Amino acid sequence: MADGAYPSAKPIPPPPQALNGDGSGQPSFPPTKGQTYGSTLPTYRPQPRKPPPPRRRRSRRGCCCCCCLWLTLILVALVFLAAIAAGVFYLIYHPHRPTFEVVGLRLAAFNVSVTGHLTSRLDLNVTARNPNGKIVYLYDAASIAAQSGGVDIGDGTFPAFVHGAENTTLLTTKLSAGAQTALDSTAAANLRKKTTLPLEIDVDTKVGVKIGGLKTKKMGIQVRCTGIDVGVPKGKAAVPVSSTKAACQVKLRIKIWKWTIS
């Protein structure tokens, strides 16, 4: 008896069908974006780094303007502080200038020779007053010159002295012009005709200020006295001063290098 063919218990599955349309049998995947639009992706190329932007340098003009601005501000601040200090000083001490007055002047000798040489001698008394109650003046030796119409009549000096607070000091000296003082013919003829001489007296010195234990640097001053008429002696007889209404002004003289400001 021949063996009959029996079918297997499990059916044989059919072969897999092609999943891809091209019949390759490979599974199909959804198309990429590049494939959808029919383009290919560009190759990646690294871009070179950009150099950092250069730093801006400050111009010289800007630096100069900045320095000038700061210097101006500093100067304004210093001036402002100096004004405040001066105001405080004035309120505390009430400073006043010293005053000078010619109280005596006598032309003891006066002669103009035929050759134009002048000889003279003057006796001068000046009072100096310090009206300040807390300020002391320190004077150097002073030089004195008496002139009449631009002609030097006599020269002399005052000694150095300390001018105390609220003090009046009498200064006495003699002015003279030696025979070596030569005048031109016109000036000599005019002086011989005069019976009175209008005089201008200049006193040049330096003075410092002392306030308590503080002393300042000495500065130059000039005292000019005008409005003085003195009689010319006849022979050996001296004529006293004709007018004592002399006005004396005190001027500060500041010397900056070669220039003197008064």
Contacts in CASP RR format, 6 or more apart in sequence:
PFRMAT RR
TARGET T0000
AUTHOR 0000-0000-0000
METHOD contacts of the structure
MODEL  1
MADGAYPSAKPIPPPPQALNGDGSGQPSFPPTKGQTYGSTLPTYRPQPRK
PPPPRRRRSRRGCCCCCCLWLTLILVALVFLAAIAAGVFYLIYHPHRPTF
EVVGLRLAAFNVSVTGHLTSRLDLNVTARNPNGKIVYLYDAASIAAQSGG
VDIGDGTFPAFVHGAENTTLLTTKLSAGAQTALDSTAAANLRKKTTLPLE
IDVDTKVGVKIGGLKTKKMGIQVRCTGIDVGVPKGKAAVPVSSTKAACQV
KLRIKIWKWTIS
16 25 0 8 1.000
18 24 0 8 1.000
18 25 0 8 1.000
19 25 0 8 1.000
19 26 0 8 1.000
19 27 0 8 1.000
19 28 0 8 1.000
20 26 0 8 1.000
20 27 0 8 1.000
20 28 0 8 1.000
21 28 0 8 1.000
34 40 0 8 1.000
34 41 0 8 1.000
89 95 0 8 1.000
93 132 0 8 1.000
93 134 0 8 1.000
93 135 0 8 1.000
93 211 0 8 1.000
94 132 0 8 1.000
95 132 0 8 1.000
95 135 0 8 1.000
96 131 0 8 1.000
96 132 0 8 1.000
97 250 0 8 1.000
98 128 0 8 1.000
98 129 0 8 1.000
98 130 0 8 1.000
98 131 0 8 1.000
98 137 0 8 1.000
98 163 0 8 1.000
98 207 0 8 1.000
98 250 0 8 1.000
99 128 0 8 1.000
99 129 0 8 1.000
99 131 0 8 1.000
99 248 0 8 1.000
99 250 0 8 1.000
100 126 0 8 1.000
100 127 0 8 1.000
100 128 0 8 1.000
100 129 0 8 1.000
100 203 0 8 1.000
100 223 0 8 1.000
100 225 0 8 1.000
100 248 0 8 1.000
100 250 0 8 1.000
101 126 0 8 1.000
101 127 0 8 1.000
101 129 0 8 1.000
101 246 0 8 1.000
101 248 0 8 1.000
102 124 0 8 1.000
102 125 0 8 1.000
102 126 0 8 1.000
102 201 0 8 1.000
102 225 0 8 1.000
102 228 0 8 1.000
102 244 0 8 1.000
102 246 0 8 1.000
102 248 0 8 1.000
103 125 0 8 1.000
103 126 0 8 1.000
103 127 0 8 1.000
103 170 0 8 1.000
103 244 0 8 1.000
104 123 0 8 1.000
104 124 0 8 1.000
104 125 0 8 1.000
104 126 0 8 1.000
104 241 0 8 1.000
104 244 0 8 1.000
105 122 0 8 1.000
105 123 0 8 1.000
105 124 0 8 1.000
105 125 0 8 1.000
105 199 0 8 1.000
105 228 0 8 1.000
105 230 0 8 1.000
105 241 0 8 1.000
105 244 0 8 1.000
106 122 0 8 1.000
106 123 0 8 1.000
106 230 0 8 1.000
106 238 0 8 1.000
106 239 0 8 1.000
106 240 0 8 1.000
106 241 0 8 1.000
107 120 0 8 1.000
107 121 0 8 1.000
107 122 0 8 1.000
107 197 0 8 1.000
107 230 0 8 1.000
107 231 0 8 1.000
107 232 0 8 1.000
107 233 0 8 1.000
107 238 0 8 1.000
107 239 0 8 1.000
108 121 0 8 1.000
108 122 0 8 1.000
108 123 0 8 1.000
108 233 0 8 1.000
108 238 0 8 1.000
109 119 0 8 1.000
109 120 0 8 1.000
109 121 0 8 1.000
109 233 0 8 1.000
109 238 0 8 1.000
110 119 0 8 1.000
110 120 0 8 1.000
110 121 0 8 1.000
110 197 0 8 1.000
110 232 0 8 1.000
110 233 0 8 1.000
111 118 0 8 1.000
111 119 0 8 1.000
111 120 0 8 1.000
112 118 0 8 1.000
112 183 0 8 1.000
112 188 0 8 1.000
112 191 0 8 1.000
112 192 0 8 1.000
113 119 0 8 1.000
113 179 0 8 1.000
115 182 0 8 1.000
116 182 0 8 1.000
116 183 0 8 1.000
116 185 0 8 1.000
116 188 0 8 1.000
117 178 0 8 1.000
117 179 0 8 1.000
117 180 0 8 1.000
117 181 0 8 1.000
117 182 0 8 1.000
117 183 0 8 1.000
118 151 0 8 1.000
118 153 0 8 1.000
118 177 0 8 1.000
118 178 0 8 1.000
118 179 0 8 1.000
118 181 0 8 1.000
118 182 0 8 1.000
118 183 0 8 1.000
118 188 0 8 1.000
118 191 0 8 1.000
119 176 0 8 1.000
119 177 0 8 1.000
119 178 0 8 1.000
119 179 0 8 1.000
119 181 0 8 1.000
120 153 0 8 1.000
120 154 0 8 1.000
120 175 0 8 1.000
120 176 0 8 1.000
120 177 0 8 1.000
120 178 0 8 1.000
121 174 0 8 1.000
121 175 0 8 1.000
121 176 0 8 1.000
122 146 0 8 1.000
122 153 0 8 1.000
122 154 0 8 1.000
122 174 0 8 1.000
122 175 0 8 1.000
122 176 0 8 1.000
122 230 0 8 1.000
123 172 0 8 1.000
123 174 0 8 1.000
124 144 0 8 1.000
124 146 0 8 1.000
124 172 0 8 1.000
124 173 0 8 1.000
124 174 0 8 1.000
124 175 0 8 1.000
124 201 0 8 1.000
125 170 0 8 1.000
125 171 0 8 1.000
125 172 0 8 1.000
126 158 0 8 1.000
126 170 0 8 1.000
126 171 0 8 1.000
126 172 0 8 1.000
126 203 0 8 1.000
126 225 0 8 1.000
127 168 0 8 1.000
127 169 0 8 1.000
127 170 0 8 1.000
127 171 0 8 1.000
128 163 0 8 1.000
128 168 0 8 1.000
128 169 0 8 1.000
128 171 0 8 1.000
129 167 0 8 1.000
129 168 0 8 1.000
129 169 0 8 1.000
130 136 0 8 1.000
130 137 0 8 1.000
130 163 0 8 1.000
130 164 0 8 1.000
130 165 0 8 1.000
130 166 0 8 1.000
130 167 0 8 1.000
130 168 0 8 1.000
131 166 0 8 1.000
132 165 0 8 1.000
132 166 0 8 1.000
133 165 0 8 1.000
133 166 0 8 1.000
134 165 0 8 1.000
134 211 0 8 1.000
134 212 0 8 1.000
135 165 0 8 1.000
135 209 0 8 1.000
135 210 0 8 1.000
135 211 0 8 1.000
136 162 0 8 1.000
136 163 0 8 1.000
136 164 0 8 1.000
136 165 0 8 1.000
136 209 0 8 1.000
136 210 0 8 1.000
136 211 0 8 1.000
136 212 0 8 1.000
137 162 0 8 1.000
137 163 0 8 1.000
137 164 0 8 1.000
137 207 0 8 1.000
137 208 0 8 1.000
137 209 0 8 1.000
137 210 0 8 1.000
138 162 0 8 1.000
138 163 0 8 1.000
138 207 0 8 1.000
138 208 0 8 1.000
138 209 0 8 1.000
138 210 0 8 1.000
138 215 0 8 1.000
138 218 0 8 1.000
139 158 0 8 1.000
139 160 0 8 1.000
139 161 0 8 1.000
139 162 0 8 1.000
139 163 0 8 1.000
139 205 0 8 1.000
139 206 0 8 1.000
139 207 0 8 1.000
139 208 0 8 1.000
140 160 0 8 1.000
140 205 0 8 1.000
140 206 0 8 1.000
140 207 0 8 1.000
140 218 0 8 1.000
141 157 0 8 1.000
141 158 0 8 1.000
141 159 0 8 1.000
141 160 0 8 1.000
141 205 0 8 1.000
142 157 0 8 1.000
142 158 0 8 1.000
142 203 0 8 1.000
142 204 0 8 1.000
142 205 0 8 1.000
143 155 0 8 1.000
143 156 0 8 1.000
143 157 0 8 1.000
143 203 0 8 1.000
143 204 0 8 1.000
143 205 0 8 1.000
144 155 0 8 1.000
144 156 0 8 1.000
144 157 0 8 1.000
144 158 0 8 1.000
144 173 0 8 1.000
144 175 0 8 1.000
144 201 0 8 1.000
144 202 0 8 1.000
144 203 0 8 1.000
145 152 0 8 1.000
145 154 0 8 1.000
145 155 0 8 1.000
145 156 0 8 1.000
145 201 0 8 1.000
145 202 0 8 1.000
145 204 0 8 1.000
146 152 0 8 1.000
146 153 0 8 1.000
146 154 0 8 1.000
146 155 0 8 1.000
146 175 0 8 1.000
146 199 0 8 1.000
146 200 0 8 1.000
146 201 0 8 1.000
147 153 0 8 1.000
147 199 0 8 1.000
147 200 0 8 1.000
147 201 0 8 1.000
147 202 0 8 1.000
148 191 0 8 1.000
148 197 0 8 1.000
148 198 0 8 1.000
148 199 0 8 1.000
148 200 0 8 1.000
149 198 0 8 1.000
149 200 0 8 1.000
151 183 0 8 1.000
151 187 0 8 1.000
151 191 0 8 1.000
152 177 0 8 1.000
152 181 0 8 1.000
153 175 0 8 1.000
153 177 0 8 1.000
153 197 0 8 1.000
153 199 0 8 1.000
154 175 0 8 1.000
154 176 0 8 1.000
154 177 0 8 1.000
155 175 0 8 1.000
155 176 0 8 1.000
155 177 0 8 1.000
156 173 0 8 1.000
156 174 0 8 1.000
156 175 0 8 1.000
156 176 0 8 1.000
157 173 0 8 1.000
158 171 0 8 1.000
158 173 0 8 1.000
158 203 0 8 1.000
158 205 0 8 1.000
161 169 0 8 1.000
161 171 0 8 1.000
163 169 0 8 1.000
183 191 0 8 1.000
191 197 0 8 1.000
194 232 0 8 1.000
195 231 0 8 1.000
195 232 0 8 1.000
196 229 0 8 1.000
196 230 0 8 1.000
196 231 0 8 1.000
196 232 0 8 1.000
196 242 0 8 1.000
197 229 0 8 1.000
197 230 0 8 1.000
197 231 0 8 1.000
197 232 0 8 1.000
198 227 0 8 1.000
198 228 0 8 1.000
198 229 0 8 1.000
199 227 0 8 1.000
199 228 0 8 1.000
199 229 0 8 1.000
199 230 0 8 1.000
200 224 0 8 1.000
200 225 0 8 1.000
200 226 0 8 1.000
200 227 0 8 1.000
200 228 0 8 1.000
201 224 0 8 1.000
201 225 0 8 1.000
201 228 0 8 1.000
201 246 0 8 1.000
202 222 0 8 1.000
202 223 0 8 1.000
202 224 0 8 1.000
202 225 0 8 1.000
203 222 0 8 1.000
203 223 0 8 1.000
203 224 0 8 1.000
203 225 0 8 1.000
204 220 0 8 1.000
204 221 0 8 1.000
204 222 0 8 1.000
204 223 0 8 1.000
204 253 0 8 1.000
205 220 0 8 1.000
205 221 0 8 1.000
205 223 0 8 1.000
206 218 0 8 1.000
206 219 0 8 1.000
206 220 0 8 1.000
206 221 0 8 1.000
207 218 0 8 1.000
207 219 0 8 1.000
207 220 0 8 1.000
207 221 0 8 1.000
208 215 0 8 1.000
208 216 0 8 1.000
208 217 0 8 1.000
208 218 0 8 1.000
208 219 0 8 1.000
209 215 0 8 1.000
209 216 0 8 1.000
210 216 0 8 1.000
219 252 0 8 1.000
219 253 0 8 1.000
219 254 0 8 1.000
220 252 0 8 1.000
220 253 0 8 1.000
220 254 0 8 1.000
220 255 0 8 1.000
221 250 0 8 1.000
221 251 0 8 1.000
221 252 0 8 1.000
221 253 0 8 1.000
222 250 0 8 1.000
222 251 0 8 1.000
222 253 0 8 1.000
222 262 0 8 1.000
223 248 0 8 1.000
223 249 0 8 1.000
223 250 0 8 1.000
223 251 0 8 1.000
224 248 0 8 1.000
224 249 0 8 1.000
224 251 0 8 1.000
225 246 0 8 1.000
225 247 0 8 1.000
225 248 0 8 1.000
226 246 0 8 1.000
226 247 0 8 1.000
227 243 0 8 1.000
227 245 0 8 1.000
227 246 0 8 1.000
227 247 0 8 1.000
228 241 0 8 1.000
228 243 0 8 1.000
228 244 0 8 1.000
228 246 0 8 1.000
229 241 0 8 1.000
229 242 0 8 1.000
229 243 0 8 1.000
230 239 0 8 1.000
230 241 0 8 1.000
230 242 0 8 1.000
231 239 0 8 1.000
231 240 0 8 1.000
231 241 0 8 1.000
231 242 0 8 1.000
232 239 0 8 1.000
233 239 0 8 1.000
251 262 0 8 1.000
252 262 0 8 1.000
253 260 0 8 1.000
253 261 0 8 1.000
253 262 0 8 1.000
254 260 0 8 1.000
254 261 0 8 1.000
254 262 0 8 1.000
255 261 0 8 1.000
END
